[in-house]
Structure formats: structure tokens, C-alpha cells
């Protein structure tokens, strides 16, 4: 059953309750919430995405769902653990479900003509994120995409997600390099020492190294995840000097 206009804050963020049965029954404490994790739904039809996230048989869910028209659904209350991240890592944290708020955004994803996120969706992302950041004191480098915490499995929310724009709204983090600096280093080869520095920088940022059994391919997948987040124009898994200087710039921030 839908209950309209639940007011989340004094800033008039309204959500529609459409509860999912898929969550851990034990409540967590507010201070345990450390992350926001963004996803895209990866399904052709928005209705099918909502049905899947609220179905007993799917065993998946998220706390919030943002529709194409910007409407926000509450699927799982914040203090319950939703099932959205799966096997996941960031810094010293494992099983990110335990510590995160999951936000699903309606978008067909890479398998079904990946779309730009609508202006109304982005507006809702900003409003909801600011509310969550303030309420749970979430650090900027703990606002992540699914591909950041599971680079060997996931692509979402993908290279069309507006990370740069969100960072200007004080949501998440981004480098402060100019386009001129970036273009100068783009597609410039790196030597092995520079590649090693890049890998160490990824670990300092939060990406976890070699937790997977597929180690031979893991570095490329890790680099692709980094590019989807911070160098969205070219996603090729190659560590060029542009990727290197972006990683250096990000490390300085934290």
C-alpha cells in the first residue's frame, strides 16, 4: 500500500512509502550508518524494478528508490539493513550493507541503452543526499557507487552519473584539476613505477586491492571503476598519466 507525502525533513523532502520485505530484522544504531551507495536499476521498465525490489522472492532491496520523474520511494527504513551492496569493500569495511544507505535510481543501465539521469532525478538525488549526509554525518569519501565497492562485479551507477556536479553541491568528492591539465596527460603512457603509484593511490582513496580470486583481471576492473567515477570520458582500463594525476590529486584531499 502507498502512503503519500512522508516528510523526511524541514526541507520538505517527501517520499512515498512502498515497503520491501527484504531487510535484516535487527535494527542498527544511527552511528553505524557510514555510507551512501548509489545504484542504477539496470532494468528496461521502472515498474519491473520496483516490483523486484519489493518482492519476497528477489532477496534484494534498497532504502530509497528514485523514479524517472524524481519521485522518491522509501522501501526500507534507514535503521534496518537493506540488501543492495552484496560482496563489497571500502577501506577497512567489508559487507557494506551493514553500514550503508542504498539508493536505487531508475535507469536501464548498460545492458539496455544506458540513459542520462533526468534533471528531476538529479534534483532528488541532491535533496535526499544532503538530508542523509546531515542526519548521519556521512563523510564525502564514503558517498560511493556500487562499482566503487564491487569493481569486479558492478558497473552502476555508471559514467553518466553526475559525480562532478554532485561534488559542487557538497555531495561526494572530485578532483580540482583543470581541463587543460587533464588533456595534457590524457593517453600518455605510464611506466611500471607510475602504475604502482596509481595502484597505491587507489588503496589510499578507499578501493580495495586483490580481494578477488580473479587477480589477473582485477587491476583492469579496478581501473575501469576508477574511470567510471573520476574520468568518465574514456573508460578503457588503461592506466595513463591522466588517471595518475587524478589519483594524486584525490589523495591530497584525504
N, C-alpha and C positions, 0 to 999 in steps of 0.2 A: 504494500500500500504506500502511496506517495503522500507525504505531508509537506505542503508548500511552505516556503519562507521561514526556515530556521535561521535566525540571525546569529552569526558567529561572533560578531564584534561590534563595537561602537561605530566602525567604519561602514556599516551596512553591507556586510558580505552575507548574502543569503544563499542557502543551499536547500536542495530537495532531498529528503530522506528516502533512500531506496536500499535498505539494509541487505548486506550479504551475510550468509550463514558461515562464511569461510574465514574464521579467525580463531586465535587461541583464546580460550575462555578465561584464562587468568589475566587480571588487569596488571598493567605495569605502572610505574610511577612517572609523573611528568618529567622528572630529571633524567630518566632513561632515554628519552627521545633526543637523539643527537643529529639525525639526518633528515633531509627531504630527498626522495628519489623520484625522478620523473621517468615516465614510460609513454610510449605510444601504444595504441591498442593492437595495431597490425592486423585488422580485420576489415573486410570490404564495407560492412554495414555497421553503423553505430549501434543500432538496436541489438544486433547479434553480440556486440562487445559487452553491452550492459547485461544481457542475458547470461553470458558466460561468467562474468564476474559475480553474478548473484545466484548462480546455480549450485546446488548441493554437490553435483557430480564433478564439477570442474576443478575443485580444490584450489582455486586461485581467487584473489580479491585485491582490492586496494582501499585506501581510506577515502580517497576522493576520485571523482570522475568528472572531466571537463568536456562537455559536449561541443559540437561544432558551432553552436550558437552562443557559446560562452557560459551556458547554464552549468552550475556546479552541483553534482550529486554527492551526498555523503553515503558511502557504502559501509564503512566500518568506523566506529567512534575512535578518536585518537588514542585513547588509553588501552586499546586492545591491539594485539599484533596481527596485522593483515598478512596475507600470503602473496607477496608480489615480487620479492627480490630473488628467491631461490638461493643457490650456492653463490655466495658473494663475499667480497673482501674489500676493505679500505683501511689503509694504515694498519693499526693493530686490531681492528674489528673484524670478526667473522660472523656470518649469518646476519646480514644487515637488517633483515626483517625485525629482529628483536629491538632495534634501536631507531627505527625509521618511520616516517610518514610516507606512504606510497601515493603518488598522484598519476592516474592514468588519463591520457589525453586522446580524444578520438582522432585517429589518423590511420589510413590504411597501411602505412608503412612501406618498407622497401619491396615487399612481395606483391603489392597491389597499387602501383602508381603513387608512390610517396608524395604527399602534398605539402605545400606550405601550411603552417599553422595559421588559422584565421586570426584577424585582429581582435575579434571578440574573445577567442581562446587565450590569446596572449594577455589581454587585459585582465582576464580572470586569473591567469597564472600569477600575474604581478600582485593582485589583491590578496589571493589566497596565500601566496608565499610570504608576503610582508606580515600577514596575520600570524602565520606559523613561526616565522623567524622571531618575532617579538614575544610570542607566547612561550616558546621553548628555548629561547636564546641560542638559536642554531648558528654555528659558525659558517662563514661564506664558503670555506673549502670542504664543508660537509653537505653542500647542496649539489647533488650529483645526478647523472643519468644512469640508466640501467647498464649501459655499455661501459661506464666507468668502473662499476663494481663487479661486472661479469664480462670482461672483454673477450673471453674465448667463446661466449655463447650468444651475446646480445648486440644489437645494432641501435636500439632505441635509447633516447628519442630521436637520434639521428642528426645528420649535419644540417638539417633545416631548422633545428630547434634554435631559438634566438638567444643563445647564451651571452653574446656580446651586449645585446640590448638589455637583457636582464641584469647584467653586471652594472650597467649605468643606473639601474634602479635599485642598486644595493642588494641584489639577489645573486648569489653565486660569485664567481671570480673570473677574471680575464686578464690578459697581459696589457701592458700600456705601450706597446711598440707601434711605431708609425707604419703606414703602408709602404713608405719609401724604404725603411729599414727591412721590412719583410720581403719585398720584391727583390731586393739586392741579394738576399741569401736563398731565395727560392730555387729549388732544383740543383743547388750546388752540392757536390758530393762531400761526404764526411769520411774521415779516416777512422780506423778502429778505436783509437783513443777518444775521439769525439763521440763516437757511437756509445762507448762505455760511459761517458759523462752524461749523455742523454738518458741512458737507462737508469743511472743513479739518480738523476733529477726526477724521473718519473716516480721512483720509490719515495723520494723526499716529498713530492706533491701528494702522494697517497696511493698510487697504483701499486698493486702487489705483484712481485716478481716470482715467476716459476712455481706457482702453487699447483699448476695443472700437469697432468701426465703428458700432455701434447707439447712438450717443451720446445721441440724443433720449430714449431709454427707459432709458439706463444708470443715471441717478441714481435712478430709482424702483426698479430692480432692486437697486442698491446699498443703498438704504434698507430694502428688504424683507429683504435678507441680514442687515443690522444688527439688524432687529427679530426675526428668527427666532432670533438669538443672544442679544440683550440685553433685548428687550421682547416676550416670547413670547405675551402675552395678546392683542395686536392686531397683525395682520400686514396692513397696508394700503398701505404705500409712501408714506404721508404724513408729512412732517417736522413733528411737533407739538413743543410745548415739553417734553414728557416725553422724547422722543428727544434733544432738545438737551441737557437737564441730565444725562442718562445719558452722552452723549458727552463732556461736560465733565468728569464725574466719572472716567471711564475714562482720559482724557488725563492727569489729575493723577497717576494711578498709574504712568505710564511717562514 
